[in-house]
Each structure stands twice: as structure tokens, then as C-alpha cells.
């Protein structure tokens, strides 16, 4: 998983050039990886971005990805429907 985090972090500077769907997927997988590594603030930020994308477009993620998002969302201590970033980070 550290290798995945390294690769995703290396792409961060390009995220603004991604399509909205690509940004949503980047945010989901970045959030999942950061959560797996125990980086709560980074996971929270990226999962929040993915959650907002999912709320804006319910077809953004397939069923497996949507399930992973909701599972990770709960792992950060939130309930479905609860929004807002738990940790404030400089981005």
C-alpha cells in the first residue's frame, strides 16, 4: 500500500486537469489508501471530496466503489448523510 500512496501522491499536482469523474475516482482511491495507512487527516480530506462527488452524481461510482466509499466513510466515524471534513488540513 505504501507504493500506491507514493504513486497517487505523485499525481496530485495533475488532479486539477482531470475530468470530474477522474477527480472523483482519484479522491476515492487516494482516501482509501490514506485510510489504510492510518493517515486520518489525508484520508478524511480525500474521502470528503469523493463523498461530495458521489452526492452530486450518484452514478459516479460503480456499486463496488460506492460500497467502499460508504465503508470508509463510516470508518472515519461518520454516518451516511453526515458531511463535513473532520480534520482541517492545508491543501
Residue frames as a rotation matrix with the C-alpha (Angstrom) as fourth column:
UNK 1
0.559 0.829 0.000 0.00
0.829 -0.559 0.000 0.00
0.000 0.000 -1.000 0.00
UNK 2
0.245 -0.511 -0.824 2.84
0.241 -0.791 0.562 2.48
-0.939 -0.336 -0.070 0.56
UNK 3
-0.773 -0.518 0.368 3.72
0.452 -0.041 0.891 2.13
-0.446 0.855 0.266 -3.14
UNK 4
-0.066 0.841 0.537 0.13
0.948 -0.115 0.297 3.01
0.311 0.529 -0.790 -4.09
UNK 5
0.674 0.287 -0.681 0.26
0.579 -0.777 0.246 6.05
-0.459 -0.560 -0.690 -1.82
UNK 6
-0.295 -0.875 -0.384 3.52
0.245 -0.458 0.855 7.15
-0.924 0.158 0.349 -3.41
UNK 7
-0.755 0.018 0.655 2.07
0.655 0.069 0.753 6.83
-0.032 0.997 -0.064 -6.91
UNK 8
0.294 0.942 0.160 -1.17
0.921 -0.324 0.216 8.61
0.255 0.083 -0.963 -6.03
UNK 9
0.503 -0.171 -0.847 0.64
0.447 -0.788 0.424 11.43
-0.740 -0.591 -0.320 -4.24
UNK 10
-0.606 -0.795 0.030 2.87
0.384 -0.259 0.886 11.88
-0.696 0.549 0.463 -7.29
UNK 11
-0.499 0.506 0.704 -0.25
0.804 -0.033 0.594 12.50
0.324 0.862 -0.390 -9.39
UNK 12
0.056 0.647 -0.761 -1.75
0.869 -0.407 -0.282 15.09
-0.492 -0.645 -0.585 -7.04
UNK 13
-0.510 -0.324 -0.797 -0.35
0.030 -0.932 0.360 18.06
-0.859 0.160 0.486 -8.98
UNK 14
-0.990 0.124 -0.070 -2.29
-0.069 0.012 0.998 16.88
0.125 0.992 -0.003 -12.05
UNK 15
-0.583 0.810 -0.069 -5.68
0.717 0.472 -0.514 16.39
-0.383 -0.349 -0.855 -10.37
UNK 16
-0.168 0.549 -0.819 -6.97
-0.085 -0.836 -0.542 19.80
-0.982 -0.021 0.187 -11.44
UNK 17
-0.570 -0.080 -0.818 -6.60
-0.797 -0.189 0.574 18.74
-0.200 0.979 0.043 -15.10
UNK 18
-0.952 0.255 0.171 -8.67
0.265 0.963 0.037 15.56
-0.156 0.081 -0.984 -14.58
UNK 19
-0.414 0.902 0.121 -12.30
-0.106 -0.180 0.978 15.30
0.904 0.392 0.170 -15.62
UNK 20
-0.045 0.459 0.887 -14.80
-0.957 -0.273 0.093 15.45
0.285 -0.845 0.452 -12.74
UNK 21
0.901 0.395 -0.179 -15.22
-0.351 0.906 0.236 11.67
0.255 -0.150 0.955 -12.89
UNK 22
0.271 -0.892 -0.363 -11.44
0.358 0.443 -0.822 11.11
0.894 0.093 0.439 -12.87
UNK 23
-0.455 -0.394 0.799 -11.09
-0.512 -0.618 -0.597 13.50
0.728 -0.681 0.080 -9.91
UNK 24
0.441 0.713 0.544 -13.78
-0.879 0.222 0.422 11.59
0.180 -0.665 0.725 -8.03
UNK 25
0.891 -0.140 -0.432 -12.04
0.107 0.989 -0.100 8.27
0.441 0.043 0.896 -8.63
UNK 26
-0.153 -0.981 0.117 -8.67
0.144 -0.139 -0.980 9.72
0.978 -0.133 0.163 -7.69
UNK 27
-0.258 0.104 0.961 -10.16
-0.822 -0.545 -0.162 11.08
0.507 -0.832 0.226 -4.46
UNK 28
0.792 0.601 0.109 -11.80
-0.578 0.679 0.453 7.76
0.198 -0.422 0.885 -3.61
UNK 29
0.719 -0.536 -0.443 -8.68
0.409 0.841 -0.354 5.68
0.562 0.074 0.824 -4.11
UNK 30
-0.316 -0.819 0.479 -6.41
-0.041 -0.493 -0.869 8.24
0.948 -0.294 0.122 -2.50
UNK 31
0.060 0.433 0.899 -8.73
-0.920 -0.326 0.219 8.36
0.388 -0.840 0.379 0.51
UNK 32
0.939 0.306 -0.159 -8.85
-0.246 0.916 0.317 4.57
0.242 -0.259 0.935 0.77
UNK 33
0.304 -0.910 -0.283 -5.07
0.478 0.403 -0.781 4.29
0.824 0.102 0.557 0.59
UNK 34
-0.418 -0.459 0.784 -4.51
-0.383 -0.694 -0.610 7.05
0.824 -0.555 0.114 3.15
UNK 35
0.465 0.659 0.591 -7.07
-0.848 0.140 0.512 5.42
0.255 -0.739 0.624 5.46
UNK 36
0.893 -0.148 -0.426 -5.29
0.136 0.989 -0.057 2.09
0.430 -0.007 0.903 5.10
UNK 37
-0.085 -0.996 0.013 -2.02
0.450 -0.049 -0.892 3.75
0.889 -0.070 0.453 6.07
UNK 38
0.123 0.216 -0.969 -3.59
0.992 -0.041 0.117 5.41
-0.014 -0.976 -0.219 9.12
UNK 39
-0.909 -0.411 0.065 -3.24
0.416 -0.906 0.080 8.96
0.026 0.100 0.995 7.77
UNK 40
-0.224 0.938 -0.265 -6.52
0.860 0.062 -0.506 10.23
-0.458 -0.342 -0.821 9.22
UNK 41
-0.024 0.226 -0.974 -6.35
-0.044 -0.973 -0.225 13.85
-0.999 0.037 0.033 8.07
UNK 42
-0.762 -0.301 -0.574 -5.40
-0.565 -0.124 0.816 13.00
-0.317 0.945 -0.076 4.49
UNK 43
-0.857 0.504 0.108 -7.96
0.513 0.814 0.273 10.18
0.050 0.289 -0.956 4.33
UNK 44
-0.137 0.841 -0.523 -10.64
0.643 -0.326 -0.693 12.49
-0.754 -0.431 -0.496 5.65
UNK 45
-0.289 -0.033 -0.957 -9.90
-0.438 -0.884 0.163 15.15
-0.851 0.466 0.242 3.05
UNK 46
-0.873 -0.149 -0.464 -9.92
-0.488 0.262 0.833 12.80
-0.003 0.953 -0.301 0.06
UNK 47
-0.737 0.676 -0.023 -12.92
0.676 0.734 -0.060 10.79
-0.024 -0.059 -0.998 1.23
UNK 48
-0.128 0.672 -0.729 -14.81
0.296 -0.676 -0.675 14.05
-0.947 -0.302 -0.112 1.72
UNK 49
-0.510 -0.120 -0.852 -14.01
-0.696 -0.524 0.491 15.02
-0.505 0.843 0.184 -1.89
UNK 50
-0.965 0.144 -0.221 -15.18
-0.023 0.790 0.613 11.59
0.263 0.596 -0.758 -3.10
UNK 51
-0.527 0.811 -0.253 -18.32
0.734 0.283 -0.618 11.75
-0.429 -0.511 -0.745 -0.94
UNK 52
-0.187 0.429 -0.884 -19.22
-0.206 -0.897 -0.392 15.17
-0.961 0.109 0.256 -2.36
UNK 53
-0.746 -0.125 -0.654 -18.76
-0.662 0.038 0.748 13.85
-0.069 0.991 -0.111 -5.90
UNK 54
-0.899 0.419 -0.127 -20.98
0.405 0.906 0.124 10.89
0.167 0.060 -0.984 -5.07
UNK 55
-0.303 0.809 -0.503 -23.67
0.532 -0.295 -0.794 13.17
-0.791 -0.508 -0.341 -3.67
UNK 56
-0.281 0.130 -0.951 -23.52
-0.569 -0.821 0.056 15.33
-0.773 0.556 0.305 -6.80
UNK 57
-0.013 0.215 -0.977 -23.64
-0.940 0.330 0.085 12.38
0.340 0.919 0.198 -9.20
UNK 58
0.324 0.213 0.922 -24.91
-0.720 0.687 0.095 9.09
-0.613 -0.695 0.376 -7.77
UNK 59
0.992 0.009 0.123 -23.68
0.074 0.752 -0.655 7.31
-0.098 0.659 0.746 -10.94
UNK 60
0.535 -0.844 -0.021 -20.12
-0.831 -0.522 -0.190 8.49
0.150 0.119 -0.982 -10.35
UNK 61
-0.561 -0.734 0.381 -19.01
-0.805 0.592 -0.045 5.19
-0.193 -0.332 -0.923 -8.81
UNK 62
-0.238 0.465 -0.853 -19.96
-0.334 0.785 0.522 1.62
0.912 0.409 -0.032 -9.57
UNK 63
0.741 0.671 -0.022 -21.56
-0.226 0.280 0.933 -0.48
0.633 -0.686 0.359 -6.82
UNK 64
0.448 -0.659 -0.604 -18.25
0.812 0.583 -0.034 -1.83
0.375 -0.475 0.796 -5.52
UNK 65
-0.583 -0.698 0.416 -16.67
0.498 -0.711 -0.496 1.63
0.642 -0.082 0.762 -5.34
UNK 66
0.005 0.682 0.731 -19.80
-0.438 -0.656 0.615 3.12
0.899 -0.323 0.295 -3.76
UNK 67
0.846 0.289 -0.447 -19.70
0.192 0.617 0.763 0.39
0.497 -0.732 0.466 -1.11
UNK 68
-0.010 -0.942 -0.335 -16.02
0.922 0.121 -0.367 1.05
0.386 -0.313 0.868 -0.45
UNK 69
-0.535 -0.134 0.834 -16.73
0.033 -0.990 -0.138 4.77
0.845 -0.046 0.534 -0.10
UNK 70
0.432 0.791 0.434 -19.54
-0.464 -0.217 0.859 4.22
0.773 -0.573 0.273 2.39
UNK 71
0.724 -0.252 -0.643 -17.47
0.577 0.732 0.363 1.72
0.379 -0.633 0.675 4.37
UNK 72
-0.384 -0.922 0.049 -14.54
0.792 -0.357 -0.496 4.14
0.474 -0.151 0.867 4.53
UNK 73
-0.230 0.411 0.882 -16.92
-0.220 -0.905 0.364 6.99
0.948 -0.111 0.299 5.37
UNK 74
0.824 0.566 -0.030 -18.15
-0.145 0.261 0.954 5.01
0.548 -0.782 0.297 8.39
UNK 75
0.390 -0.762 -0.516 -14.58
0.849 0.515 -0.119 4.08
0.357 -0.392 0.848 9.32
UNK 76
-0.597 -0.587 0.547 -13.86
0.351 -0.804 -0.480 7.79
0.721 -0.095 0.686 9.77
UNK 77
-0.831 0.282 -0.480 -16.65
0.479 -0.076 -0.875 7.93
-0.283 -0.956 -0.072 12.34
UNK 78
-0.727 0.598 -0.337 -19.37
-0.661 -0.743 0.105 9.36
-0.188 0.299 0.936 10.11
UNK 79
-0.219 0.761 0.611 -22.82
0.283 0.649 -0.706 8.10
-0.934 0.018 -0.358 9.34
UNK 80
-0.575 0.118 0.810 -24.22
0.813 -0.026 0.581 8.09
0.089 0.993 -0.081 5.80
UNK 81
0.449 0.758 0.473 -25.61
0.715 -0.622 0.319 11.54
0.536 0.195 -0.821 5.15
UNK 82
0.753 -0.291 -0.591 -23.22
0.339 -0.598 0.726 13.25
-0.565 -0.747 -0.352 7.56
UNK 83
0.616 -0.548 0.566 -20.89
0.569 -0.188 -0.801 15.61
0.545 0.815 0.196 5.75
UNK 84
0.860 -0.371 0.350 -18.06
-0.473 -0.838 0.274 17.94
0.191 -0.401 -0.896 6.55
UNK 85
0.145 -0.901 -0.410 -14.37
-0.007 0.413 -0.911 17.36
0.989 0.135 0.053 6.96
UNK 86
0.840 0.116 -0.530 -13.34
0.483 0.281 0.829 16.14
0.245 -0.953 0.180 10.40
UNK 87
0.146 -0.894 -0.423 -9.78
0.724 -0.195 0.662 17.42
-0.675 -0.403 0.619 10.16
UNK 88
0.970 0.067 -0.232 -8.72
-0.089 -0.795 -0.601 20.68
-0.225 0.603 -0.765 8.62
UNK 89
0.155 -0.949 0.275 -5.58
0.714 0.300 0.633 20.42
-0.683 0.098 0.724 6.52
UNK 90
0.109 -0.244 -0.964 -3.78
-0.495 -0.854 0.160 22.91
-0.862 0.459 -0.213 4.38
UNK 91
0.243 -0.007 0.970 -4.10
0.707 0.686 -0.172 21.99
-0.665 0.727 0.172 0.72
